[in-house]
Amino acid sequence: MTFKRPHGAGLAAFAIGLFAATAAYAEPTVNKGDNAWMLTSTVLVLLMTIPGLALFYGGLVRTKNMLSVLMQVFYTVCVVTIIWALYGYSLAFTGGSDFIGGFSKAFLMGVTPDSKAATFSVDANISELVYVCFQMTFAAITPALIVGAFAERMKFAAVALFIPLWVTLIYFPIAHMVWYWAGPDAISDAVKALAAAGDAAAKTAAQAKLDEVNADAGWIFKKGAIDFAGGTVVHINSGIAGLVGALLVGKRTGYGKDLMAPHSLTMSMIGASLLWVGWFGFNAGSNLEATGGAALAMTNSFVATAAAALSWMFAEWIIKGHPSVLGAISGAVAGLVAVTPAAGYAGPMGAIVLGLVVGVVCLFFCTVVKNAIGYDDSLDVFGIHCIGGIIGALGTGILVNPALGGVGIMDYTIGKIADYDFVGQMTSQTWGVCTTLVWSGVGSAILYKVVDVIVGLRASVEVEREGLDLTEHTERAYNM
């Protein structure tokens, strides 16, 4: 089976919009191997969040706030999981408008063990429930990334209210705009019907149907932006929301004066390593099939991550005179972020270059830019996820070029890889980046203000000094 991508297709196969076959289409089949791979990938993405992200973030804060971070991440996974099943899946992956889906799949209506979800190959489907769970893990990890930006000073009540609002009003629309499309089966059948039309009237009707199928997609998707596994939807989206939150919540008490070193880099190293392992489900799983495309995404997730970790480490060594564990694991995460949108599009050599670039650039933003502006992004959510996501999204537009080792973009209406257009593709990628920055940046600012009015964002100075673990949860991370 050849590896192919739809024009403007998004991630992890948000090739869904075409779930069950209709009477007009041939009944697609479910491949047991693809299903097994996607079941595995789904569990790997959950591993990224809990325990991976939780331990990574938890080790980076001070001892007195360790449990607060773990609780915020764990809560996010739980509440988003329920919201996704109630209405999130429907809003993200059903037709409705260019900007948001409808409620036809609310409460998972019509989603059964026998219903199917499209992959990137014609007539090759996976179980829809598997797809529901796979995308559920993406929806859960994205808002969990945000909490690192305002760690150690936001009230849990504020987090508990902000997360459901944000995932509903920011994440679901962005996921729909970037990843929703009618799917390869619908396009293929419409093209076949057009080719088989015998007279002018039949051709007109068939062309109208093909146009309707192509129009059944999210707004950014129709702009031609490509995002294999979430550079815009996950990383730019959460990164800019984190920066806005850090600015609105304000700096931690004593920031710039008190020592705020990570309490356990050992814990963070474990968490970062689990993130890397889980990210194979994130990236390679986004191929939706156990084919060469998944192998390419896996390879790129290896080499780009390693290149970024080395790039950050050696740059820090040159600048500061020493390599650090924190720098190495931060670089690795930056590499994973950058390769996410490019994982299934770039060749391995392009992925290495992408990793080398993002390691240095993210180091610059997490040190020079952060210090110059003076904002307190506790765990560098903006500097790594937003900046790394932007580099990855724009880099994908370059590295997809077959002349640079990329795989190109499959156009199902012509049945082959489309000709590469640098200006056109970079314009499309810029649309995706800018739309995400504006939607999430402005929308998140409004939501923070709403939450502040209802329950208040910031813990008091006394609470913050004592630590959120005892004051918010009446527990200690360590009793010794």
N, C-alpha and C positions, 0 to 999 in steps of 0.2 A: 504494500500500500504506500503510495507516494505521499510525502509530506506536502500539505498545501494549506494556504491561508486565504480567506475571503478578503476582498478589497475593503480596507478600512476595518477589518475585524479586530475585535478586542480580545482581551485576555482569554484567559482560561475559558475559553470557549464560552463566552457568553453568547454562544451560538444558540441561545435559546430564545425562542419565541415560537419556534416550531416544535411543539412537544409531541402531541399525538398525531399520527398521520390521519389525513382526511380521506374521504371516499375518492377524491380526485387523484390521490397519490398512491403509489405502490407502498405497501406496508413495509417499513424499514425493519431491520433486524437488530437485536441486541447482542453485542459481542461479549461473551463471558470474560475474556481476557481483559478487554477495556474496562468492563465493570469492576473486575478485581483490582485493577490498577487504580481506578478512581476511588474505590473504597479505601485503599491504602493511602492514597494521596490526601484524602479527607482527614484521616487520623493524623497524618504528618503535619498538616496545617494547624490542627488543634494543638499538637505538640509544640509548635512555634509559640503559641500564646501562653498556654498553661501546660508545662511549667516554663518554657523557654523565655518569653518576654518578661514574665513575672519575676523570674530569678535574675535576669539581666538588669532590669530596672531596680529590683530590690537591693541588689548588691551595690548599686551606685549611690543610693541615698544613705543618710546617717542612720545609725542603729535605731534611734527612737522613732523613725518613720518607716522602717522596713515593712511591718505588717500593713500599714495604711496603703502602701503601693500594691502589695500582694492582693489586698482586699479589693482595691479599685479595678485591677485587671481581672480578677476572678468574677467580680460582680458584672463587669462589662460582658464577659463571655456568656454568663447566664441570662442576663436580661435581653441581650441582642438575639440570643438563640430563640427565646420565646416570641419576641417581636417578629423575627424573620418568619417563623411558622404561621403567625397570625395574619400578617399582611405584607411583610417586607419582601418576600419572594415574589409575590404578585406585583407589587409596585415596581420592582426592578426588572422583572423578566416576562411581562406580558405587554401586549400592545395597548395603546391608549393615546399617547401623544409623543412628540419628539422628546419631551422632557421628563415624562413620568409614565409608568404603566397604569393599569387599572386594577380592579378588585376581583377579576374573574377567577383568580387562584387563591383568594383570601381564605384563611383557615385551611389551606391546602386542598380546597375543593377540586375534585377531579384528579388529584394526584394519588395514584394507586401503585401497588407493586408491579402492575402491568403497563403503566403509562411510561412513555419514552421521552428522552431529551436528545436533541441533535448534537452531533459532534461536528468536526470539520470535514468529514467524508460523507459523500452522498450515500444514503441508505445504510449508514452505520450509526446506530444510536446506542445510548446507555440508559439505564433505568433512571427515570425522572427523580425518584427519591434519592438516589445517589447524588445527582446533580444538585438537588435542593440542599443536601447536607454539605456538599463541597463548597457551594457559594455561601452557605451559612457561616462557615469558618472564616471566609474572607470578610464578611460583614462584621464578625465579632472582633477580629484582630485590628481592624482599621481604627475604630474609636479607642481601643485599648492603647494604641500607640500615642494618642494625644495626651494621656495622663502624665507622661514623662515630662512634659513641658511645664506643668504647674505643680509638680510633685513637691511635697513637704509643706504646702501651705493652703491648699483648697479643702474646704469642708467636704466630708463624705456626702452629706445631704445634697450639696451642690453637684457633685459628680453623679449621684444617683438620679438627679433630675436632668442634667445636661446630656448624658449619654443617650437616653431614649429619644430626646428631642433631636439631637444631632444626627443620629443614625437614620431617623425618619425623614428629616427635612434636608439633609445635606448628602448623606451617603447614598440613599436609594435613588434620588434623581441623578446623581453623577454616574452611578453604576448603570442606570438605564441609558443615559445619554451616550456613554462610551461603548458599552458592550451589547446592548440589545439589538438584534437583527432577526430577520425571518428565518434564517438558516439555509444551509446548502440544498436541502431537499426541496424546499419551496422554490428556490431560484432555478434549480435544475429542471424541475417539472414544468415551470413556466416557460423556460427556454425551449424544452422539447415540444410543448404545446404550440409555441410560436412557429417552430420549424415544421410542424405537421399541419399547420393551418393551410387549407386548400384554396380559399378565395379571399378577396379583399376584406370582406366583412369579418371572416374568421381571424384573419391576420390582425385586424384592428382590435378585435376583442382580446386576442391572445397578447398583443403588445400592451394593451391596457392592464391586463392581469400581471404581466411582468413588471410594469411600472409600479403597480400597486404593491407587489412583493418587495421591490427594491426600496420603496418609500416606507415600508414597515420596519423602521430602525430608529435608533436614538439620534439625537441632533449631532453630537460630536462624531458618532460613527459615520453619519452621512457626509460629514465634512472630510472624511477620508483618513482620520487619525487612527493609528494603530497602537495598541497597548496590549501586549501579550498576557501579562499577569498582574497588572495593577499599578504601573508607575504613576498614572494620574489618579485613578480611582482610590487607591490605597495610600500611596506615599505623599504625593503632592497634597492630596485632600487632607490627610491627617496632619502633615507638617505645617501647612499654613494655619490650620485651626489651632495647632499647638502654639505657634508664635502669637497669634491674636490673644489666646488665653493667657500666655505668660505676660503680655503687655498689660492686659486689663486687670489681671489679678494682682500684679505688682511683684516686686522683688521679695525674696525671702528675708525675713528679719535677720540682720547681720550680714547680708550678702556683700561681699567685697571686704569685709572686716574679720568675720569669724571663719575658722577653718571648716570647710564643708566637703572634706574628702570622702570618697566612697568608703563605706564601712567594711565591705568585703569584695575585693576584686576577684577572689576565688569564686564566689557565688556568681559574679557577673561573667566570669570566664565560662562557667558551666552553662549559664543561660545563653550566652552568645553561641556556644557550640551547639546547643539544642536548637537555636534559631537556624543555624546553617543546615543542620540535618533536616529539620522540618521544612525548610525552604525548598527542598527538592519536590515535596508535595505541592508547594505553592507554585513553583515555576514549571517543573516537568508535568505536574498534574494538569496544568492549564492547557495542555495539548488535548486533553479529554480522550486520548487514545494511546494505547501502548505501542506506538510506532516510532519511526526514526525521528519524528518531530519531538517526542518526549526525550529521546536520547540526546538530541541537540540541546534542548533546554537544560538537561542535566549537566552536560559537558560545560556549557556556558556558566552554569551556576557554580561549578567547581573553579574554573579558571579566572573568571572575573572577580570572585570573592578573594581568592588567593592573591591576585594582582593588586587589589585595592588594599588589602591588609599590609602587604609589603610596601606599597607606595606610601601609605600613611606613616608606617613605622620608620622607613628610611628618611622621609621628609622631616619627621619629628627629630630623628637622630641628628640630622644635619643642622637643624635650626636650634634645638635645645641641648644638643650634646649627649643625648641618651635616648634609647628606644624604650617605650613603655608598653606594658601589657594592655593598659587601657587604650592606648593608641592603636595597637594591633587589632583588638577586638572591635573597636569603633570603625576602623578601616574595613574590616570584614563585613560589618553590617552595611556600611556605605556601598560596598561592592555589590552586595545582595540587592540592595535597593535599586541601584543603577541598572543592573542586568535584568531586573524584573520585567520591564516593558519590552526588552530586547531579546529575552531568553530564547524564543522560538524563531526569531527573525535574523539575528546576527550570526556570523560564523565565529568559531572559537578564537581566531586571531583578533577579530574585531572586539570580541568580549574582553579579551585581555587588555587591549588599548583602553576600552571603556573603564575597566577597573583601575588602571594606572592613573587615568585622568581624575576619576571621581575621588580617589583617595586623597590626592593633593588638594583638590578644590574644597572638599568637605572639611579637611583640616584647617584650611584658610578661613572658612566661614565660622567654624566652631571656636576659633581662637582670635584671629585678627578682627574680623567683622563683629563678632559678638562683643569683644572687649571695647571696640571703638564706639559701638552704639550703646552698649551698657545694659542690654536687656538680660533678664534672668530666665533663660530657657534651661531649666534644671538639668535635663538629661539630653540636651541637644537634639530635640525632635525636629526643629526647623533646619538646623545645620546639616543633619544627616538625611532625614526623610524627605523634606521638601526640596532642598538643593540637590540631593542625590537623585530624587525622582525627576526633577527638571532636566538634569544632565542625561539621565537614562531615556526620558521621553524624546528629547531632541536628538540624542545620539542614535536612537532606534531609527529615526527617519533617514539617517546617513548610512548606518550599518546594514539596513535591509537590502541595500543595493547589491545585486548579484555580482557586480564587478569588484566589490570589496569583500566577497565571500558570503554575503547574505543570501537568503533563500528567495527574496522577492515576495510579491503579494499576489495571491491567487485571485483572479477575477472569474467568478463562476458563470457570468453571462457569456464569456467567450471560451471558457473551459481551459484556460492556461494562465501562466504567470504574466501579469500586466507589465508593460514597459515601464522602467523606472524613470521618474521625473523628480529630480532633486528639488527644484523650486516648489513644485506642487506638493510634494510630500512634506517638506519642511514647513510649508504654510499650514498644512493640515495638522502637523504636530503642534505648531504654535497655537492653533485654535484650541486644541485639547488642553494644553498647559494653561493658557490664559483664562479659558472658561472655568477650569477647576479652581484656579487661584481666586478669581472674582467670586464665584458661587460660594466656595467654602469660606473665603476670607470675610466677605461681607455677611454671609448667612451666620457664620459662627459668632461674629461680633454681636449680632442681634440676639442670638440665643444666650450668650454669656450675660448680656444685659438683662434679659428676661429672668434668667435664673437668679441673678443678683437681687432683683426686685422681690422675687418670691421667697427665697431662702437665704440669700447672701452667699457670696462666693468665698470670701476669705475667712480663715480661722483667725481668732484673736491673737494678739502678740503673746499673751500668756500661754494659750494653748499651743501655739507654734513653738515656743521655747521649751515647753515640757515635752513636746512630741505628740504627733497625732495617734500613735499606737495606744498610749494610755488614755488620752483624753477622748478619743473618738471610739475606740474599741475595747478599752479597759483590759488590754493584754500587752504582754511584752514579747518581742521576737525571741529573746534569749533570757532565760532565768538561771543565772549562774553568778 
